[in-house]
């Protein structure tokens, strides 16, 4: 057995593994004997079939398994002994010779192997990164107050429709009718929305429902018919407005305070003002943290100055995604993949420098946060912890979800370590200027 290493450059190797018949003949003999002992072949007692018959029936497959196992073992040994920081997995070389899978043959396997570079950067106080403190303006407080009161408002009868209102209407044409149809003007397509503005109870308007309600599922629900029957319906309908509903913001009073913050938490306009400012500052801090993470990622990617074996990576992506993505699709996504791959290396280096690990507890906390967020998106803000805990277990059983959460936790730990160990320069900034940052 012989392994020949050809170093193309610092990141690429070509490895040839030469397997002689003497390297595998004993292992192959034992495997064929094992097959013979277990073989149940018609005309022979179990384990008594002739060795020549066993070789004729199973020899090719056994040879393939034995040789490939031997090659895999030698390849792994090469990677371990040479401390190759392997990228992806070794790929068959383009110059791989045709193999003669006959017992007694010698074999040569050629592989291309690529590795990542050694990263020599460190995170220290010499690194300077900005963290932005966004000013809280009166305009922002006014807008937040308006949105909060609107959020806790109610639908009330209106006199004339305006943008964002709702109507209850009876609709009909010669072949079909539906009563008490509920229409949100926000769901009406732009080309038809104007005809719904300014309507009063009793008004009639002729509407092409195909144009006004482009979503077929919503249109079928409105017409109260099966979606499959839409194509047979005349789209011109007369809408007779029965009622106008407008969303009226909540009044600023104790009842509203209790709905928003909980009973008795806020009791005065001054406390309401303080809570509004707290919410704005929390939102600003979240935006600033997101910006810090983006700036830190960009800064350390530039500092690390990582060179990767891009040609190999393109080949590997095409190879592992065969049947899923074309080479053209891989090329289109390659810049984003390369950026993410480099960040994974940088993040790993930061985790190593500060001896950071992702624990099961970290993953469970992340999974529970994710589940709670999903419930909140559906308006379920007070879900019992037992249900969240159980759902989190289900999330972590999904391998792709688990890996996504692992990366999220690693990101958070890496960014926290960076923030705690670089020189952070606080910069006050207006909300408008913050949005303009590149």
Secondary structure, DSSP 8 states (H G I E B T S, - for coil): -EEEEEEEETTEEEEEEEE-HHHHHHHHHHHHHHHHHH---TTS-TT-S-HHHHHHHHHHHHHHHHHHHHHHHHHHHHHHHTT--B-S--EE-TT-------TT--EEEEEEEEB---------TT-EEEEEEE---HHHHHHHHHHHHHHT-EEEE-SS--TT-EEEEEEE-SS-EEEEEEEEGGGS-HHHHGGGTT--TT-EEEEEHHHH---HHHHHHHHTS-GGGGGGS--EEEEEEEEEEEEE---SSHHHHHHHH-TTT--SHHHHHHHHHHHHHHHHHHHHHHHHHHHHHHHHHHHHT----HHHHHHHHHHHTTTTS-HHHHHHHHHHHHHHHHHHHHHHHHHHHTT----HHHHHHHHHHHHHHHHHHTT-----HHHHHHHHHHHHHSHHHHHHHHHHHHHHHHHHHHHHHSEEEEEEE-HHHHHH--
